[in-house]
Amino acid sequence: MEITFLSANIIALLSEIKGHRITRQGLRVYRDRLDTRKDPRGKPYYWIGGDAPSGIPEDGTDIGALADGWVSVTPLQLDLTAYPALHLLKNWKLAKRNGVVSS
């Protein structure tokens, strides 16, 4: 069974919202930084930081809709299977050598 989630994004300036758009997922740009820190006992831990993510505001995407003042509603699913590749892979002639599959 396929489950669909709805991702709704709303701009911070509610008085400027134009309405809503049904969108596809846009491309986010992350500038992460991994900091090593020490807790009060001197043990290291890691903190993920960096600049706030930005995005590419293309037409039809959630990021583009938000940039233009619209609420974005994007249907999402968790199945990351590359279905077109399944057919291709099933046609591969794979050989098993010493317990390892190779082409």
N, C-alpha and C positions, 0 to 999 in steps of 0.2 A: 504494500500500500504506500503510495506517495503522499507525503505530508507537505503542505504548502504553508509557509509563514508569511505574514505581511509585515513589512518594515515600513513604518510611518515616520517620516522626518519632518520636523516643524521648525521653521526659522525662529530665532529668539524674539524678533520684533513682531509680536502677534498682530499689532494694529496695521502692519503692512502686508499681511498675507492676502494674495490675490485669489486664492482658491486652492484646488488640488490638481495634481497630475498623476496619472499612472505611468510609472517609469521603469526602466531597467537599471540594474546596478551599475554605478559609475566606477571609475578608476581612482582609488585613493592613493595618495603619495605620503609615505611615512618616512620620517627622519629620526629614527629611534637611536637611542644611545643606551648602552648598558653600563651602569655605574656599579662598582664594587664598593660596598660600605661595610662597616663593622657594627655589630650590635653591642649593647652595654657590657657583654661578657667577652668582647674582643673577637667573636666569631664572625667570619665574613658572610655577607648576604648580598644579593644582587637586586638592583632597582632599575626597572625599565623606565626610561625618561626620554627626553628629547622634545623637539618642537611639536606643537599640535599638528595632527595630520591635515593635509590640504587635499584638494582634488582637482580633477580636470572637468570643468563645467561644460560638458558636451550636451547638445540638444537630445532630449529623450531620456536622460539619465537623472538619477536622484540628485546628484551634485549640481547638475545644470538647472533643475527645477528650483532647488533651494537658492541658488545664486540669483535666479530671476524673481524670487519672492513667492514661490508656490510651495505648498506642502507636497511632499513626494510620497507615493504609496507604491512600494515595490514588492511583487511576489517573489519569495525565495524558497529554495529547496536545498536539502542537505546532500543529495546524491550527487557526488562528483565524478561518477563513472563517465568516461568518454565513450559513449555508445557507438559512434561511428567507427571507433578503433576496434571494438569487439569483433566485428566481421573480419577485419584485416588480420587480427591476431589469430583468429581461428583457422585461417588459411596458411599460417606459417608452418613450415616443416621443422619441428623442433626435435632434436636428438638428445637422448639422455646418456651421458658419459660419466661414469663413476658417481652416480647419484645426482649429478648436476645437469640441468637442462641447458643446452646451448643450441645455437642455430647452425 
